[in-house]
Amino acid sequence: MRLHFLHPKSWYIELLAASGLLGMMMSITGAYWDIGWHFDYGRDTFWSPPHLLIYGSTMLAAVFFTLNFAIALIHDLRHKDHALFILILFGLASVGLIFLSAPIDELWHRLFGIDVQIMSLPHLMLLFGGIAGGMMIMAILRYHALHARHRFLLETILIPCFFGGALAGMILVFGESEFTTLPLWHPVQSRPLWVYPVFSLLFALLVFMAVKYASNLQWSATITLLAYVFLRALPMINNYLWGMESMPIVPPFLLIFFAIALSLALVLKPKTHVHSHLHWPPKSDRIKA
């Protein structure tokens, strides 16, 4: 019996979600490790341990997005579930953007020197690709949950978790400000002090509002915050165990983030989705007796 691409037993979707979660953990840890590595040791080679961790997470995503793409072709999703097929294509494109940032980053350093700012073209490509990849996995999970006969708690909870990864990636744009060892010569020292806190709060509000729209859980914003806290704790543990002097600080806005998430949970009630009009499995995939 051939399983439909959206069947709950579609293990390839579950593996894609698992790879996305592991990839978020690896990439956020690697990114903060890389910032601290620059501060403590300078920039040595492209093959530094933080870079290997970051691009290792990308390889993981590439494998499972490619697997989903292959299975999508087998199940002819271009015609049966065109929207889902497009999401997979965008996922592959996000992975490609991350891989493209690697040679550009090497060229960038050759042209402009160390240039350890996160706000450079290759670094922003890397961040945008990572966030976009996580959002594509989240969208695939959401599509899966909405088009199934039953709501699946695992996928429902995972959706806010991926938003937590998006929040961590967005705030990472100003990641140098989260290190007390930021050198005095660093260009970020000339950045206005209000930039980091204001944009962090704006990012949090945007992400919490978005997850309330994407998820039907009343406490989705709170789960997103917990996922963010977990992801931000990983690089602190990693850098400590590595014996580095440069460690990211505890996010200074956690109480404000919690107040925003709690307020949204109490004010914005989840909508009740009706799935009675959906047929499972789709008529085209039912086995004739």
ABEGO torsion letter per residue (X at the ends): XBBBAABAABAAAAAAAAAAAAAAAAAAAAAAAAAAAAAAAEBBBAABAAAAAAAAAAAAAAAAAAAAAAAAAAAGAAAABAAAAAAAAAAAAAAAAAAAAAAAAAAAAAAAEAGABABBAAAAAAAAAAAAAAAAAAAAAAAAAAABABBBAAAAAAAAAAAAAAAAAAAAAAAAAABAABBAABAAAABBAAAAAAAAAAAAAAAAAAAAAABABAAAAAAAAAAAAAAAAAAAAAAAAAGBABBBBBBAAAAAAAAAAAAAAAABBBBBBBAAABBOBBAAABBBX
